[in-house]
Amino acid sequence: MALGTFAVRARPLPFTEPIQSGLDTVRGARSESAQRELLDALERLRFVGVASAPGKPAVRRVIEEAWFTGAPLSVRFRREDGSVSARRVRLDSVVMKRTTTLLDVVDVETAERRQYPLHGVDSAHVVAASDFTGERAPR
């Protein structure tokens, strides 16, 4: 429970909602007094570190869906110079660094590999299968 709570708070993974849901299920299976004891113990634990930039919750949900289904994405990404780029990509891997989460993607049109910081993705949505032809990116 403590490690799961830490993972949600520190966001080392971009997919915190499934972790929180699992924690809620486990906590709900405990008696009320055991839940209170657990919450008290969790409050006394301190994890210190640099949390990763979280990215927008709506973007994280779409990235999570694409990760688990292999679906292609349309993303709008803000570059360091402030300009915005729109791409259709397939998520290849997720790199979790101490201060940021990086998305390794393959551009659908050019097959180029790209890497986007999750917090730099302004918007994302799953591309319908009928709008895309090609194979699923390898994991």
C-alpha angles and dihedrals in degrees: 000000000000094000092046091050089049090050091054093047098042094039098215085158123048091222104074098146096072090046092051091047091053091048090051090051093051093045091048091056090062125085118259092255091048089050091053091048090049093050090048091051091048091052090056094054116088124198114188123195145105110288117222119246102268106212122217115312093231091052092047090053092052092045089050091052092049091047094054098038101035090232120158119248139214108216135184109208129191112221123215090258089057097252119129126232127192119207141166108227145163118229110240103172144343119231116200113201125177095260103025146019115234126203115213106204140172116225108237096214101041103023087228118149115237136177123214127184105236092230089057094061107100096186140353138182135178114258114230114249089239089061093055139055123188143075128293113266113254118255 
